[in-house]
Amino acid sequence: MALGRKGSRRIVVDGVTYRWRLRRRPTYDQALCHKPCTYAVQHADTPGTTLVITTNQPHAGNWFGAPSAAVLPSDVSAAITAALARGWQPTRPGSPVHLDQSDGFVRFRP
């Protein structure tokens, strides 16, 4: 499934253009700070396999106001580079590839 252009951002890593998107509203588990924030990345011109990155931060829109950090383009670039090193092929069709960077995530307890 391709990421829509609306709401997605463009990023260039090593001369290749990708699109990435972070959900505007958190999922229920993310809103409760039970699960960390995630975002998706795809090749911009030939969308194939989607890369889904799980961060170690709560979603910024969580219901408890738990402190969270913004997902920066440098974070996205580093995740893309790590996924490519692990064999992610963004132009080939297939199931989503998950990159788990959630080490250190602590469930927020109000």
Biotite code that builds the C-alpha atoms (Angstrom):
import biotite.structure as struc

atoms = struc.array([
    struc.Atom([0.000, 0.000, 0.000], chain_id="A", res_id=1, res_name="MET", atom_name="CA", element="C"),
    struc.Atom([1.446, 3.362, -1.017], chain_id="A", res_id=2, res_name="ALA", atom_name="CA", element="C"),
    struc.Atom([1.710, 6.335, 1.296], chain_id="A", res_id=3, res_name="LEU", atom_name="CA", element="C"),
    struc.Atom([-0.426, 9.201, 0.125], chain_id="A", res_id=4, res_name="GLY", atom_name="CA", element="C"),
    struc.Atom([1.241, 12.452, -0.778], chain_id="A", res_id=5, res_name="ARG", atom_name="CA", element="C"),
    struc.Atom([-1.059, 14.353, 1.537], chain_id="A", res_id=6, res_name="LYS", atom_name="CA", element="C"),
    struc.Atom([0.484, 14.444, 4.989], chain_id="A", res_id=7, res_name="GLY", atom_name="CA", element="C"),
    struc.Atom([3.754, 12.835, 3.929], chain_id="A", res_id=8, res_name="SER", atom_name="CA", element="C"),
    struc.Atom([7.128, 14.524, 3.818], chain_id="A", res_id=9, res_name="ARG", atom_name="CA", element="C"),
    struc.Atom([9.909, 14.148, 1.293], chain_id="A", res_id=10, res_name="ARG", atom_name="CA", element="C"),
    struc.Atom([13.440, 13.197, 2.318], chain_id="A", res_id=11, res_name="ILE", atom_name="CA", element="C"),
    struc.Atom([16.551, 12.443, 0.265], chain_id="A", res_id=12, res_name="VAL", atom_name="CA", element="C"),
    struc.Atom([19.027, 9.866, 1.600], chain_id="A", res_id=13, res_name="VAL", atom_name="CA", element="C"),
    struc.Atom([22.170, 9.110, -0.408], chain_id="A", res_id=14, res_name="ASP", atom_name="CA", element="C"),
    struc.Atom([20.615, 10.676, -3.518], chain_id="A", res_id=15, res_name="GLY", atom_name="CA", element="C"),
    struc.Atom([17.407, 8.602, -3.328], chain_id="A", res_id=16, res_name="VAL", atom_name="CA", element="C"),
    struc.Atom([14.072, 10.267, -2.615], chain_id="A", res_id=17, res_name="THR", atom_name="CA", element="C"),
    struc.Atom([11.707, 8.758, -0.061], chain_id="A", res_id=18, res_name="TYR", atom_name="CA", element="C"),
    struc.Atom([8.404, 9.832, 1.492], chain_id="A", res_id=19, res_name="ARG", atom_name="CA", element="C"),
    struc.Atom([7.680, 9.419, 5.187], chain_id="A", res_id=20, res_name="TRP", atom_name="CA", element="C"),
    struc.Atom([4.596, 9.933, 7.286], chain_id="A", res_id=21, res_name="ARG", atom_name="CA", element="C"),
    struc.Atom([3.784, 10.071, 10.966], chain_id="A", res_id=22, res_name="LEU", atom_name="CA", element="C"),
    struc.Atom([0.164, 9.599, 12.044], chain_id="A", res_id=23, res_name="ARG", atom_name="CA", element="C"),
    struc.Atom([-1.341, 12.931, 13.053], chain_id="A", res_id=24, res_name="ARG", atom_name="CA", element="C"),
    struc.Atom([-3.491, 11.289, 15.717], chain_id="A", res_id=25, res_name="ARG", atom_name="CA", element="C"),
    struc.Atom([-2.152, 8.495, 17.894], chain_id="A", res_id=26, res_name="PRO", atom_name="CA", element="C"),
    struc.Atom([-3.652, 5.021, 17.938], chain_id="A", res_id=27, res_name="THR", atom_name="CA", element="C"),
    struc.Atom([-5.544, 4.135, 21.117], chain_id="A", res_id=28, res_name="TYR", atom_name="CA", element="C"),
    struc.Atom([-2.542, 2.302, 22.610], chain_id="A", res_id=29, res_name="ASP", atom_name="CA", element="C"),
    struc.Atom([-0.251, 5.183, 21.672], chain_id="A", res_id=30, res_name="GLN", atom_name="CA", element="C"),
    struc.Atom([-2.650, 7.693, 23.225], chain_id="A", res_id=31, res_name="ALA", atom_name="CA", element="C"),
    struc.Atom([-2.516, 5.717, 26.488], chain_id="A", res_id=32, res_name="LEU", atom_name="CA", element="C"),
    struc.Atom([1.305, 5.562, 26.233], chain_id="A", res_id=33, res_name="CYS", atom_name="CA", element="C"),
    struc.Atom([1.197, 1.760, 26.128], chain_id="A", res_id=34, res_name="HIS", atom_name="CA", element="C"),
    struc.Atom([2.962, 1.633, 22.759], chain_id="A", res_id=35, res_name="LYS", atom_name="CA", element="C"),
    struc.Atom([5.586, 3.950, 21.252], chain_id="A", res_id=36, res_name="PRO", atom_name="CA", element="C"),
    struc.Atom([5.233, 6.245, 18.274], chain_id="A", res_id=37, res_name="CYS", atom_name="CA", element="C"),
    struc.Atom([5.629, 4.736, 14.794], chain_id="A", res_id=38, res_name="THR", atom_name="CA", element="C"),
    struc.Atom([6.052, 6.170, 11.310], chain_id="A", res_id=39, res_name="TYR", atom_name="CA", element="C"),
    struc.Atom([6.251, 4.784, 7.779], chain_id="A", res_id=40, res_name="ALA", atom_name="CA", element="C"),
    struc.Atom([8.701, 5.298, 4.901], chain_id="A", res_id=41, res_name="VAL", atom_name="CA", element="C"),
    struc.Atom([8.467, 4.417, 1.189], chain_id="A", res_id=42, res_name="GLN", atom_name="CA", element="C"),
    struc.Atom([10.466, 5.032, -1.970], chain_id="A", res_id=43, res_name="HIS", atom_name="CA", element="C"),
    struc.Atom([9.009, 8.181, -3.556], chain_id="A", res_id=44, res_name="ALA", atom_name="CA", element="C"),
    struc.Atom([9.064, 7.158, -7.223], chain_id="A", res_id=45, res_name="ASP", atom_name="CA", element="C"),
    struc.Atom([8.601, 3.378, -7.070], chain_id="A", res_id=46, res_name="THR", atom_name="CA", element="C"),
    struc.Atom([6.749, 2.538, -3.859], chain_id="A", res_id=47, res_name="PRO", atom_name="CA", element="C"),
    struc.Atom([7.259, -1.097, -3.004], chain_id="A", res_id=48, res_name="GLY", atom_name="CA", element="C"),
    struc.Atom([7.855, -2.433, 0.471], chain_id="A", res_id=49, res_name="THR", atom_name="CA", element="C"),
    struc.Atom([6.927, -0.035, 3.261], chain_id="A", res_id=50, res_name="THR", atom_name="CA", element="C"),
    struc.Atom([9.344, 0.464, 6.136], chain_id="A", res_id=51, res_name="LEU", atom_name="CA", element="C"),
    struc.Atom([7.609, 0.855, 9.521], chain_id="A", res_id=52, res_name="VAL", atom_name="CA", element="C"),
    struc.Atom([9.812, 2.339, 12.238], chain_id="A", res_id=53, res_name="ILE", atom_name="CA", element="C"),
    struc.Atom([8.942, 2.031, 15.926], chain_id="A", res_id=54, res_name="THR", atom_name="CA", element="C"),
    struc.Atom([10.572, 4.779, 17.995], chain_id="A", res_id=55, res_name="THR", atom_name="CA", element="C"),
    struc.Atom([11.383, 4.789, 21.694], chain_id="A", res_id=56, res_name="ASN", atom_name="CA", element="C"),
    struc.Atom([9.202, 7.850, 22.411], chain_id="A", res_id=57, res_name="GLN", atom_name="CA", element="C"),
    struc.Atom([5.500, 8.267, 23.175], chain_id="A", res_id=58, res_name="PRO", atom_name="CA", element="C"),
    struc.Atom([3.375, 9.831, 20.427], chain_id="A", res_id=59, res_name="HIS", atom_name="CA", element="C"),
    struc.Atom([3.248, 13.616, 20.829], chain_id="A", res_id=60, res_name="ALA", atom_name="CA", element="C"),
    struc.Atom([-0.564, 13.475, 20.860], chain_id="A", res_id=61, res_name="GLY", atom_name="CA", element="C"),
    struc.Atom([-0.787, 11.158, 23.860], chain_id="A", res_id=62, res_name="ASN", atom_name="CA", element="C"),
    struc.Atom([-3.630, 11.823, 26.295], chain_id="A", res_id=63, res_name="TRP", atom_name="CA", element="C"),
    struc.Atom([-1.484, 12.221, 29.393], chain_id="A", res_id=64, res_name="PHE", atom_name="CA", element="C"),
    struc.Atom([0.928, 14.860, 28.181], chain_id="A", res_id=65, res_name="GLY", atom_name="CA", element="C"),
    struc.Atom([3.832, 12.463, 28.612], chain_id="A", res_id=66, res_name="ALA", atom_name="CA", element="C"),
    struc.Atom([7.040, 14.051, 27.372], chain_id="A", res_id=67, res_name="PRO", atom_name="CA", element="C"),
    struc.Atom([7.959, 13.028, 23.856], chain_id="A", res_id=68, res_name="SER", atom_name="CA", element="C"),
    struc.Atom([10.513, 14.060, 21.275], chain_id="A", res_id=69, res_name="ALA", atom_name="CA", element="C"),
    struc.Atom([9.679, 15.120, 17.742], chain_id="A", res_id=70, res_name="ALA", atom_name="CA", element="C"),
    struc.Atom([10.599, 12.791, 14.886], chain_id="A", res_id=71, res_name="VAL", atom_name="CA", element="C"),
    struc.Atom([13.290, 14.730, 13.074], chain_id="A", res_id=72, res_name="LEU", atom_name="CA", element="C"),
    struc.Atom([14.413, 14.293, 9.471], chain_id="A", res_id=73, res_name="PRO", atom_name="CA", element="C"),
    struc.Atom([17.813, 13.213, 10.828], chain_id="A", res_id=74, res_name="SER", atom_name="CA", element="C"),
    struc.Atom([16.054, 10.388, 12.736], chain_id="A", res_id=75, res_name="ASP", atom_name="CA", element="C"),
    struc.Atom([14.247, 9.309, 9.567], chain_id="A", res_id=76, res_name="VAL", atom_name="CA", element="C"),
    struc.Atom([17.468, 9.408, 7.548], chain_id="A", res_id=77, res_name="SER", atom_name="CA", element="C"),
    struc.Atom([19.290, 7.297, 10.155], chain_id="A", res_id=78, res_name="ALA", atom_name="CA", element="C"),
    struc.Atom([16.431, 4.768, 10.215], chain_id="A", res_id=79, res_name="ALA", atom_name="CA", element="C"),
    struc.Atom([16.425, 4.484, 6.414], chain_id="A", res_id=80, res_name="ILE", atom_name="CA", element="C"),
    struc.Atom([20.193, 3.958, 6.374], chain_id="A", res_id=81, res_name="THR", atom_name="CA", element="C"),
    struc.Atom([19.920, 1.271, 9.086], chain_id="A", res_id=82, res_name="ALA", atom_name="CA", element="C"),
    struc.Atom([17.080, -0.510, 7.263], chain_id="A", res_id=83, res_name="ALA", atom_name="CA", element="C"),
    struc.Atom([18.983, -0.489, 3.964], chain_id="A", res_id=84, res_name="LEU", atom_name="CA", element="C"),
    struc.Atom([22.021, -1.968, 5.743], chain_id="A", res_id=85, res_name="ALA", atom_name="CA", element="C"),
    struc.Atom([19.759, -4.740, 7.082], chain_id="A", res_id=86, res_name="ARG", atom_name="CA", element="C"),
    struc.Atom([18.497, -5.594, 3.615], chain_id="A", res_id=87, res_name="GLY", atom_name="CA", element="C"),
    struc.Atom([15.364, -3.469, 3.113], chain_id="A", res_id=88, res_name="TRP", atom_name="CA", element="C"),
    struc.Atom([14.667, -3.157, -0.618], chain_id="A", res_id=89, res_name="GLN", atom_name="CA", element="C"),
    struc.Atom([12.249, -0.230, -0.950], chain_id="A", res_id=90, res_name="PRO", atom_name="CA", element="C"),
    struc.Atom([11.367, -0.718, -4.625], chain_id="A", res_id=91, res_name="THR", atom_name="CA", element="C"),
    struc.Atom([10.504, -4.426, -4.403], chain_id="A", res_id=92, res_name="ARG", atom_name="CA", element="C"),
    struc.Atom([6.911, -5.361, -3.574], chain_id="A", res_id=93, res_name="PRO", atom_name="CA", element="C"),
    struc.Atom([6.235, -7.253, -0.396], chain_id="A", res_id=94, res_name="GLY", atom_name="CA", element="C"),
    struc.Atom([5.031, -7.132, 3.173], chain_id="A", res_id=95, res_name="SER", atom_name="CA", element="C"),
    struc.Atom([6.018, -4.176, 5.363], chain_id="A", res_id=96, res_name="PRO", atom_name="CA", element="C"),
    struc.Atom([9.452, -4.337, 6.946], chain_id="A", res_id=97, res_name="VAL", atom_name="CA", element="C"),
    struc.Atom([9.583, -3.402, 10.631], chain_id="A", res_id=98, res_name="HIS", atom_name="CA", element="C"),
    struc.Atom([12.538, -1.609, 12.190], chain_id="A", res_id=99, res_name="LEU", atom_name="CA", element="C"),
    struc.Atom([12.238, -1.678, 15.972], chain_id="A", res_id=100, res_name="ASP", atom_name="CA", element="C"),
    struc.Atom([14.095, 1.162, 17.678], chain_id="A", res_id=101, res_name="GLN", atom_name="CA", element="C"),
    struc.Atom([11.975, 1.027, 20.831], chain_id="A", res_id=102, res_name="SER", atom_name="CA", element="C"),
    struc.Atom([14.758, 0.024, 23.245], chain_id="A", res_id=103, res_name="ASP", atom_name="CA", element="C"),
    struc.Atom([14.340, 2.191, 26.313], chain_id="A", res_id=104, res_name="GLY", atom_name="CA", element="C"),
    struc.Atom([10.632, 2.912, 25.829], chain_id="A", res_id=105, res_name="PHE", atom_name="CA", element="C"),
    struc.Atom([8.919, 3.096, 29.198], chain_id="A", res_id=106, res_name="VAL", atom_name="CA", element="C"),
    struc.Atom([5.138, 2.897, 29.448], chain_id="A", res_id=107, res_name="ARG", atom_name="CA", element="C"),
    struc.Atom([3.871, 6.104, 31.037], chain_id="A", res_id=108, res_name="PHE", atom_name="CA", element="C"),
    struc.Atom([1.845, 5.609, 34.170], chain_id="A", res_id=109, res_name="ARG", atom_name="CA", element="C"),
    struc.Atom([-0.090, 8.686, 35.301], chain_id="A", res_id=110, res_name="PRO", atom_name="CA", element="C"),
])
